[in-house]
Structure formats: structure tokens, C-alpha cells
Amino acid sequence: MNSIVSWNIDPNIFQIGFITIRWYGLLFASAFIISSIIGNWIFKREDKSIDQLDSLVLYLALGTIIGARLGHVLFYDPVFYLSNPLEIFKIWWGGLASHGAGIGLLVSTWIYSKKTSGMSFFWVFDRATIVIALSGSLIRIGNLFNSEIIGKPTSSNWGVIFNRIDLLPRHPTQLYESLAYFLIFILLLSLYLKTGKKNVSGLLTGVAFITGFSARIAIELFKENQSGFESGWMLNMGQLLSVPVVLAGLLILMLSFRRSRYIN
């Protein structure tokens, strides 16, 4: 059975004057709104101040956007942006890197935990991983609407033709990643419900690092390279950046289990 889908969706939902509403922007904003709702539920469940949550959302939002933009600039096209520094600020043209967003989230969480009484880094980041995974799932759907981060051509009966790119059936890697991150969201939420109030420090962070970036390494095998300089590399930039995160996740998970046994 042939399951080739022709994809030619307009990335713009509508335009009013010079203001354009795009599917990517809508899904990005939805990720923050849904994350705030889930965060509100977690903070109420654990008797934490909602004022602290409002501050955390701001830190994470800034960390995500700044980190994702700088990640794209430094990891994927440094020569262009260093030659045209004003282009760095034009985020509405696209160019956000998930690994940069991850670094931004780590840094913003660390700053928040240092400035907020009673909030350790792992208490915050363990819980943040739940909404980060769901946000990643939604944002990859946004990439699908933009016909970007496309997969390699496929000769199988399953594929998507991105008409705005070419007429080749390709792996819909945006959907692969979106599904992977949604399943990781379910896993992390389930672990939180079982262990959250026991405060197994670092457990969710370790699991998120291992599962999320292992999935990224695997799915990159089906993706087109994001930059020309990656051609000929054994591992592309996305994979190279993911390997140390998986190793860090294994270390965090090992230390989490050791600490849990010590406490028990």
C-alpha cells in the first residue's frame, strides 16, 4: 500500500497588515502556555508558591529563546552570523537550535535556583523536563508546518513530499521526533507521579537526557544535514552534540540511584 503524502501547507495561518501569524509561532506559544498549566498543577501539588512559578516560567522562556538562537548561530552558521551580527537578532526568520535551547534551559534553571529560596537545581529541572519534552513535541510539529528539518529521500511506500522543497518522498523526521518526545513526556510524567514527592534528585533529568538525546541520535540518521559543512562527517552536528548529553544523563542517573539508596 502506497502511503506517500504530499505536503504543501502554507506556514502562515493569516496576515493582518505587517503582522503574520505562523503555525510555528502558534505551536511555540502553545508549548509555553501548556507548560505553564502543567507547572501550575505541579507547584500546587507540592505546596509551592505560584509567584515562584511565574518567575520560573520567565527564566525558562528567556533561556530557551536566547539559548536556541545562540546555539543556531554558533553550532550551524557561525561564519555568516559573525560577518553579519545584526542578523542574529532576526529570530522571526527562523534559526533556533534545540541543543542551544537545552543549554539555555540549564543555565536559566541554575540562575533561578540560586536566586530562589528552597529551590534546588535538580528539584526544578527534574520537573521542568516533563514540560520540556511536551514542548519539544509541539515545536517539531511547527517545524513540519515550516517544511524544515526534513528527512532524507526514501524509496519505501511511506514518506512525505515537501512540495515547497522538492518532489522527492522523504522521511517525515519532524513527526518521528514529535512522537518520540511525546512518548518521553508520558514516561517522565509517569515517573514523576510515582517518585515526585520522594524527591529522587536527578532521576527525571537523567532519564530525560538519556531518552531524549538517544532518540535524537537515532532520528538524525534519517535527516538531511542542517549545514553543508557536515557533509562527509561520520556523525552530524546534532549527533555530536547529543552524545555527551547521553553520557551526562547516565552519570546523573547513576548518582541519583546511589543517593536514593543512601537516603533510604
C-alpha positions as CSV (number, residue, x, y, z in Angstrom):
1,M,0.0,0.0,0.0
2,N,1.4,3.4,-1.0
3,S,1.3,5.9,1.8
4,I,3.1,8.9,0.2
5,V,1.7,12.2,1.4
6,S,2.0,15.4,-0.5
7,W,2.7,18.3,2.0
8,N,2.1,21.8,0.8
9,I,0.6,23.6,3.8
10,D,1.1,27.3,4.0
11,P,3.3,28.0,7.1
12,N,1.3,31.2,7.6
13,I,-2.2,31.0,9.2
14,F,-3.2,34.5,8.3
15,Q,-1.8,38.0,7.9
16,I,-3.1,41.4,9.1
17,G,-1.1,44.2,7.7
18,F,2.5,43.6,8.5
19,I,1.7,41.1,11.2
20,T,1.8,37.4,10.2
21,I,0.6,34.6,12.4
22,R,2.5,31.4,11.6
23,W,1.8,27.8,12.6
24,Y,5.3,27.6,14.1
25,G,4.8,30.6,16.3
26,L,1.4,29.3,17.4
27,L,2.8,25.9,18.4
28,F,5.8,27.6,20.1
29,A,3.4,29.8,22.1
30,S,1.1,26.9,22.9
31,A,4.1,25.0,24.3
32,F,4.7,27.7,26.8
33,I,1.0,28.0,27.7
34,I,0.6,24.3,28.2
35,S,3.9,24.1,30.2
36,S,2.6,26.9,32.5
37,I,-0.6,25.0,33.1
38,I,1.3,21.8,33.9
39,G,3.7,23.8,36.1
40,N,0.8,25.3,37.9
41,W,-0.5,21.8,38.7
42,I,2.9,20.6,39.9
43,F,3.5,23.6,42.1
44,K,0.1,23.3,43.7
45,R,0.5,19.6,44.2
46,E,3.7,20.2,46.1
47,D,2.5,23.3,48.0
48,K,4.9,25.7,46.3
49,S,4.2,29.4,45.7
50,I,2.6,30.3,42.3
51,D,4.7,33.5,42.4
52,Q,7.8,31.3,42.2
53,L,6.3,29.6,39.2
54,D,5.7,32.8,37.4
55,S,9.3,33.8,37.9
56,L,10.5,30.3,36.7
57,V,8.4,30.5,33.5
58,L,10.1,33.8,32.6
59,Y,13.5,32.4,33.3
60,L,12.9,29.3,31.2
61,A,11.3,31.2,28.4
62,L,14.3,33.6,28.1
63,G,16.7,30.7,28.5
64,T,15.0,28.8,25.7
65,I,14.8,31.6,23.2
66,I,18.3,33.1,23.8
67,G,20.0,29.6,24.0
68,A,18.2,28.3,20.9
69,R,19.2,31.3,18.9
70,L,22.8,31.4,20.0
71,G,23.0,27.6,19.5
72,H,22.0,28.0,15.9
73,V,24.4,30.9,15.4
74,L,27.4,29.1,17.0
75,F,26.8,25.5,16.0
76,Y,25.4,25.7,12.5
77,D,26.4,29.0,10.8
78,P,29.0,30.9,12.8
79,V,30.8,32.4,9.8
80,F,27.6,34.1,8.4
81,Y,26.5,35.5,11.7
82,L,29.9,36.7,12.8
83,S,30.1,38.5,9.5
84,N,26.5,39.8,9.8
85,P,26.0,40.3,13.6
86,L,22.7,42.2,13.2
87,E,21.2,39.0,11.6
88,I,21.5,37.3,15.0
89,F,18.5,39.3,16.3
90,K,16.2,38.4,13.4
91,I,14.7,35.3,15.0
92,W,11.5,35.7,13.1
93,W,13.3,34.4,10.0
94,G,13.9,31.1,11.9
95,G,17.1,29.5,13.1
96,L,16.7,28.0,16.6
97,A,18.8,25.0,17.7
98,S,17.4,22.6,20.2
99,H,20.8,21.9,21.8
100,G,21.3,25.6,22.3
101,A,17.8,25.7,23.9
102,G,18.9,22.9,26.2
103,I,22.0,24.8,27.3
104,G,19.9,27.9,27.8
105,L,17.4,26.0,30.0
106,L,20.2,24.5,32.1
107,V,21.8,28.0,32.7
108,S,18.4,29.7,33.4
109,T,17.4,27.0,35.8
110,W,20.7,27.3,37.6
111,I,20.3,31.1,37.9
112,Y,16.7,30.7,39.1
113,S,17.7,28.1,41.7
114,K,20.4,30.3,43.1
115,K,18.1,33.3,43.4
116,T,15.1,31.4,44.8
117,S,15.0,30.1,48.3
118,G,14.1,26.5,48.8
119,M,14.5,25.6,45.1
120,S,17.5,23.3,44.3
121,F,18.7,22.9,40.7
122,F,17.5,19.3,40.4
123,W,14.2,19.9,42.1
124,V,13.4,22.5,39.4
125,F,15.0,20.8,36.4
126,D,13.6,17.3,37.2
127,R,10.1,18.8,36.9
128,A,10.9,21.0,34.0
129,T,11.9,18.0,31.9
130,I,8.3,17.0,31.8
131,V,7.1,20.1,30.1
132,I,10.3,20.4,28.0
133,A,9.6,17.0,26.4
134,L,6.0,18.0,25.6
135,S,7.2,21.4,24.3
136,G,9.7,19.7,22.0
137,S,6.9,17.5,20.6
138,L,4.8,20.6,19.8
139,I,7.7,22.6,18.3
140,R,8.6,19.7,16.0
141,I,5.1,19.9,14.6
142,G,5.8,23.6,14.0
143,N,8.9,22.5,12.0
144,L,6.6,20.3,9.9
145,F,4.4,23.2,9.0
146,N,7.5,25.1,8.0
147,S,8.7,22.2,5.8
148,E,12.1,22.4,7.6
149,I,14.4,19.9,9.3
150,I,13.4,17.4,6.6
151,G,14.4,13.8,6.3
152,K,16.4,12.1,3.6
153,P,14.7,10.7,0.5
154,T,13.1,7.3,0.9
155,S,12.3,4.6,-1.6
156,S,9.8,2.9,0.8
157,N,6.0,3.2,0.5
158,W,6.0,5.6,3.5
159,G,7.1,9.2,3.1
160,V,6.2,12.8,2.7
161,I,6.7,15.0,-0.4
162,F,7.5,18.5,0.9
163,N,6.4,20.4,-2.2
164,R,8.0,23.6,-1.0
165,I,11.4,21.9,-1.1
166,D,11.3,19.4,-3.9
167,L,9.2,16.4,-5.2
168,L,11.1,13.6,-3.5
169,P,9.4,11.4,-1.0
170,R,11.2,11.9,2.3
171,H,11.2,10.6,5.9
172,P,9.0,12.9,8.0
173,T,11.6,13.2,10.7
174,Q,9.7,16.1,12.3
175,L,6.9,13.6,13.1
176,Y,9.4,10.9,14.2
177,E,10.9,13.4,16.8
178,S,7.5,14.7,17.8
179,L,6.2,11.2,18.6
180,A,9.5,10.3,20.4
181,Y,9.3,13.4,22.6
182,F,5.6,12.9,23.4
183,L,6.3,9.3,24.5
184,I,9.2,10.6,26.7
185,F,6.7,13.2,28.1
186,I,4.4,10.3,29.1
187,L,7.4,8.4,30.6
188,L,8.6,11.4,32.6
189,L,5.1,12.3,33.9
190,S,4.6,8.7,35.0
191,L,7.9,8.6,36.8
192,Y,7.1,11.9,38.5
193,L,3.7,10.6,39.7
194,K,5.5,7.6,41.2
195,T,8.5,9.3,42.7
196,G,7.9,13.1,42.6
197,K,7.3,13.7,46.3
198,K,10.1,11.3,47.3
199,N,12.4,13.8,45.7
200,V,14.7,11.4,43.9
201,S,17.1,14.2,42.9
202,G,18.3,14.0,39.3
203,L,16.2,10.9,38.3
204,L,14.0,12.7,35.8
205,T,16.9,14.7,34.5
206,G,19.0,11.6,33.9
207,V,16.1,9.8,32.2
208,A,15.3,12.8,30.0
209,F,18.9,13.3,28.9
210,I,19.3,9.6,28.0
211,T,16.0,9.0,26.2
212,G,15.6,12.4,24.5
213,F,19.1,12.6,23.1
214,S,19.4,8.9,22.3
215,A,16.2,9.4,20.2
216,R,17.8,12.4,18.6
217,I,21.0,10.4,17.7
218,A,18.8,7.7,16.1
219,I,16.5,10.1,14.2
220,E,19.4,12.1,12.8
221,L,20.3,9.0,10.7
222,F,17.2,9.8,8.6
223,K,17.6,13.6,8.5
224,E,19.3,15.8,5.9
225,N,22.3,17.7,7.4
226,Q,21.4,21.1,8.6
227,S,24.6,22.7,7.3
228,G,26.8,22.0,4.3
229,F,30.0,21.6,6.4
230,E,28.6,18.4,8.0
231,S,28.9,16.5,4.7
232,G,31.3,13.6,5.0
233,W,31.2,13.5,8.7
234,M,30.7,10.2,10.4
235,L,28.3,11.9,12.9
236,N,26.5,15.1,12.1
237,M,26.4,18.1,14.4
238,G,23.1,17.1,16.1
239,Q,24.6,13.7,16.9
240,L,27.9,15.0,18.1
241,L,26.2,17.4,20.4
242,S,23.9,14.7,21.7
243,V,26.5,12.1,22.6
244,P,27.9,14.0,25.7
245,V,24.4,14.7,26.9
246,V,23.5,11.0,26.9
247,L,26.8,10.3,28.8
248,A,25.9,13.1,31.3
249,G,22.5,11.5,31.7
250,L,24.0,8.2,32.5
251,L,26.2,9.8,35.2
252,I,23.3,11.8,36.7
253,L,21.1,8.7,36.8
254,M,23.9,6.6,38.5
255,L,24.4,9.3,41.1
256,S,20.7,9.6,41.6
257,F,20.3,5.9,42.3
258,R,23.3,6.0,44.6
259,R,21.9,8.9,46.5
260,S,18.5,7.3,46.7
261,R,19.9,4.1,48.3
262,Y,21.9,6.2,50.7
263,I,18.8,8.1,51.8
264,N,16.7,5.0,52.1
